[in-house]
Amino acid sequence: MRRALIVIDVQNEYFTGNMKIEYPPLSVSLPNITRAMEAARAADIPVVMVQHDAPEQSPIFAKGSDAWQLHPEMTRHPVAHHINKVYASVFTGTDLAQWIERNGVDTLTIVGYMTHNCDASTIYEAAHKGLSVEFLSDASGSPSYENAAGKASAEEIHRVYSTVFHTGFAAVASTGQWIAAVREGKALERDNIYMSVQRTLK
């Protein structure tokens, strides 16, 4: 097993901009992201830093703006690779797939924002490419949504997506559980769709 830690879009937009993360609170997720980065460095796991780019006139992630900048905490940690992207999935329009192959990586650990958008897109694509995926649910997060289709709280969005991920797309765990698995050289266990449904029928 060769892991890589993929740190997705930990940018000021989610802290001080128009897209503030609500759940889990930033006071929980940010320290856990840095904990994961420190544990990765100690275990010689390469870290890939991802940054989302939007046009300069965009209300969110406008390239060159303060909101577009990485959170200051991210700049304190060395990374193996930096990716700028314009789509939700870190794979789309980037060299991530080539970097993974070049470095013999077969397991991606996903942290950062947002659970249901860039994290989800990357998790699904990685799983479809045959990679093992891990998602640290307390090192990620969501805002609340409301549109013509309905309304959902940040907690609902994050919880539901985490539950769906764990049906086979990714092994969902806390940062502490992941760090313990890294230290022991073990993989995190995934569940499956069948058992996830069967448990609701009992």
C-alpha positions in Angstrom: 0.0 0.0 0.0 1.3 3.4 -1.0 -0.7 6.3 0.3 -0.9 9.9 -0.8 -2.7 12.6 1.2 -4.7 14.9 -1.1 -5.5 18.2 0.6 -8.3 19.8 -1.3 -9.0 23.5 -1.5 -8.1 24.7 2.0 -8.5 28.3 0.9 -9.6 31.5 2.6 -12.9 31.4 0.7 -14.1 28.8 3.2 -13.0 30.7 6.2 -13.5 34.4 5.5 -15.2 34.5 2.1 -18.7 33.8 0.7 -18.6 30.0 1.2 -18.0 29.5 4.9 -17.8 25.9 6.0 -20.3 25.1 8.8 -20.1 21.4 9.6 -17.9 20.0 11.0 -16.9 23.4 12.4 -13.7 24.9 11.0 -12.3 24.8 14.5 -12.4 21.0 14.2 -11.6 20.4 10.5 -8.6 22.7 10.1 -6.6 21.3 13.1 -7.3 17.8 11.8 -6.1 18.6 8.3 -2.8 19.9 9.8 -2.6 16.8 12.0 -3.0 14.6 9.0 -0.3 16.5 7.1 2.1 16.2 10.0 1.4 12.5 10.3 1.8 12.0 6.6 5.2 13.8 6.7 6.3 11.6 9.6 5.3 8.5 7.7 6.9 9.5 4.4 3.4 9.8 2.8 3.5 12.4 0.0 1.1 15.4 0.3 -0.6 16.9 -2.7 -1.9 20.4 -2.2 -4.9 21.4 -4.4 -6.1 24.9 -5.1 -9.3 25.9 -6.9 -9.1 28.6 -9.6 -12.0 30.7 -10.7 -12.1 33.7 -13.1 -11.1 37.1 -11.6 -14.7 38.3 -11.8 -16.1 35.3 -9.9 -17.8 35.9 -6.6 -15.9 32.9 -5.2 -12.3 31.7 -5.6 -11.4 34.6 -7.9 -7.9 33.9 -8.9 -5.4 36.3 -7.3 -7.9 37.4 -4.6 -7.4 36.9 -0.8 -10.2 34.4 -0.8 -8.4 32.3 -3.5 -5.2 32.1 -1.4 -4.5 29.0 0.6 -5.2 29.3 4.3 -2.0 30.4 6.0 -1.8 27.2 8.0 -1.3 25.3 4.7 1.8 27.3 3.7 3.6 26.0 6.8 3.8 22.5 5.6 6.0 21.1 2.8 4.2 19.3 0.0 5.3 16.9 -2.7 3.1 18.4 -5.4 0.8 21.4 -6.0 -2.2 21.2 -8.3 -4.4 24.1 -9.5 -7.8 23.0 -10.8 -10.9 24.5 -12.4 -13.3 21.6 -12.1 -14.6 19.8 -9.0 -12.6 16.6 -9.4 -8.9 16.9 -8.8 -8.3 14.5 -11.7 -10.1 16.7 -14.4 -7.7 18.8 -16.4 -4.8 18.2 -14.1 -1.8 15.9 -13.9 -2.9 14.0 -10.8 -3.4 10.7 -12.6 0.1 10.9 -14.1 1.6 11.9 -10.7 -0.1 9.0 -9.0 1.2 6.5 -11.6 4.7 8.0 -11.5 4.9 7.7 -7.7 3.4 4.3 -7.4 0.5 5.5 -5.3 -2.5 3.1 -5.0 -4.4 4.7 -2.0 -5.7 8.3 -1.8 -6.5 9.9 1.5 -8.9 12.8 1.0 -9.1 15.8 3.3 -10.3 19.4 2.7 -13.4 21.0 1.2 -16.2 20.6 0.3 -17.3 17.1 1.3 -20.1 16.8 -1.2 -18.5 18.7 -4.1 -14.7 18.5 -4.8 -14.1 15.7 -2.3 -17.0 13.7 -3.6 -16.1 14.2 -7.3 -12.5 13.1 -6.6 -13.5 10.1 -4.5 -15.9 8.8 -7.1 -13.4 9.2 -9.9 -10.5 7.7 -7.9 -12.7 4.7 -7.0 -13.7 4.2 -10.7 -10.0 4.3 -11.6 -9.4 1.3 -9.3 -7.7 3.2 -6.5 -8.3 2.6 -2.8 -9.7 5.8 -1.2 -9.9 7.0 2.4 -11.9 10.0 3.6 -11.3 11.7 6.9 -14.7 12.9 7.9 -13.5 15.3 10.7 -10.9 16.9 8.3 -13.5 18.1 5.8 -16.8 19.8 5.8 -19.8 21.5 4.1 -21.9 24.6 4.2 -25.8 24.6 4.1 -27.6 24.7 0.8 -31.0 26.1 -0.3 -32.3 26.2 -3.9 -35.3 25.2 -6.0 -34.8 21.6 -5.2 -34.9 22.0 -1.5 -32.9 22.9 1.6 -30.3 20.9 3.5 -28.2 21.7 6.5 -24.4 21.4 6.5 -24.7 18.6 9.0 -27.2 16.7 6.8 -25.1 17.1 3.7 -21.8 16.1 5.3 -23.4 13.1 7.2 -25.2 11.7 4.2 -22.3 12.0 1.8 -20.0 10.4 4.4 -22.4 7.5 4.8 -22.6 7.0 1.0 -18.9 7.1 0.6 -18.5 4.4 3.2 -20.7 2.0 1.1 -17.6 1.1 -1.0 -16.3 4.3 -2.6 -14.1 5.2 0.4 -13.2 4.0 3.9 -14.5 6.8 6.1 -12.7 7.4 9.4 -11.6 10.1 11.8 -8.2 11.6 11.6 -7.2 9.8 14.8 -8.2 6.5 13.4 -6.3 7.2 10.2 -3.2 8.2 12.0 -3.3 5.0 14.1 -3.7 2.9 10.9 -0.8 4.7 9.3 1.4 4.1 12.3 0.5 0.4 12.2 0.9 0.1 8.4 -2.7 -1.0 8.0 -5.5 -0.1 5.6 -8.8 1.3 6.7 -11.8 -1.0 6.2 -14.5 -0.1 3.8 -18.1 -1.3 4.0 -20.4 -2.2 1.1 -23.8 -1.2 -0.4 -25.4 -4.6 0.4 -24.7 -4.5 4.1 -25.4 -0.8 4.4 -29.0 -1.5 3.1 -29.5 -4.7 5.1 -28.8 -3.0 8.4 -31.7 -0.7 7.9 -34.1 -3.7 7.5 -33.4 -5.2 10.9 
